[in-house]
């Protein structure tokens, strides 16, 4: 007697998994990663075309990619100060934006920093590709 698979199992998603291909496609040509220094840099040509929201999301996605690349030696969360530095935005622009993105469910607070929630990758992808 064979046991029938639970149809609800098809709905289960591991929020810890993330598509490396999708992440690479979103970041290619927009972000440089420095695994030795543990830093993320927005490509200058790309940065000039981005709004503040897109820049912050790209920096956070870059940090997530860096964390995956270094197998967790670099945390995927970034403090607001590091985000301001990576995006060349002022702290008084970054902090309210982080609160809005958290309220929208695109990012989560982890310790003293913020990170893109794996389950929200599709939302972040849409926000990055959308014109501000």
N, C-alpha and C positions, 0 to 999 in steps of 0.2 A: 504494500500500500504506500503510494507516494504522497508525501505531504505537499499540499498546495502552498505556493509562496504567498506571503501576505502582500496584497496589493499596495498597502500603505508603505511598505519598504521602499518603493520606487520614489517616494516623496522625501526620504531621509537624505539630508545633505550634511556632510562633515564640514562645519564652519572653519575648521583648521586647515582644510585643503584650499589651495588656490591654484589657478591655472598659470603656470610660469609662461606659457606661450602668450596668453592674453596680456599678462603683465608686461612682457617684453615688447609686444606690439604697441601698447599704450605709451611706453616710455622711450621707445626708439626715436632718436633724433631730438629728444626734448630734455633728456637727463643724462648726466655722467655720474658713474658710481666710483668711489675710491675705497675699495675694501681695506687697504692698509691704513688709511686715515679714518675710516668709518664715517665718511661724509658723502653727502649727495649734493650735486651741483646742477642747477638748471642751465641748459645750453643757452648762451647769451642770445643767439638769434631767435630761439623759441621763446625766451622770457619776454622779449619786447612785444610779442604778439599775444601774451596771456593777460587775463585779468587776475586780480588778487586771489579769487576763489580757485581758479584753475591752477595757479602757481602753487598755492598751499597744498592742493590735492596731489599735484604731480610730485612735490617734494615728499609728501607722506608715502605715496606709492613707491617712489625711489628708495625711501628708507626701508619699506617692506621688501623690495627686491634685494637690497643690500643685506638685510637680515637673512633672507633665504640663501643668498650667495655665500654668506659667511657661516651658514648653518647655525644661526642664532647667536654668534659671538657679538654681533651688533644688534641691539634691540630694535624692534620695528617701530617703537614709539619715539616721537621727537618732542622735546620740550618747546614751548613757544619761542624762547630765545633762539634756539637752533633753527627753527622754521623761519623766523625773521631774517636770520643771517643767510640761509639758503635761498630765500626768495627775494632778498633785497627790499623787503617791506618793513614798515615800522611796526613795533610791537603793538601800538594802539590800533593798528589795522588787523594784525594777526589774531589777537586774543578774542575780539568779538566774532570774528569769522569762525574761529574754532568752536565757539559756543553754538553758533548757528548750525554748523556742520554736524555737531554732536546731536543737537535737537532734531535734525533731519535724519539721523540714523546712518550717516555716511561714515562717521568716524567715532571712535570710542576713546575714553580717557583711560590711560594705563600708567599708574604711578604718577610721575611728574610730567608725563608726555601724552601725546595723542597719536593714534594709529588708525589706518583704514581698516574697518571691519571686513574680514574676508567675505562674509555673506553680502556685503554691500558693494562688491567690486563692480557689478553691472551698473549700479547707480553712479558710482564715481566715474566710470568710463563715459557714461552719458554726459555728466557734468563737465568733463574735460573736453569732450569733442564738441559740445554745444557752444555757440558764440555767445559771449556776454553782452 
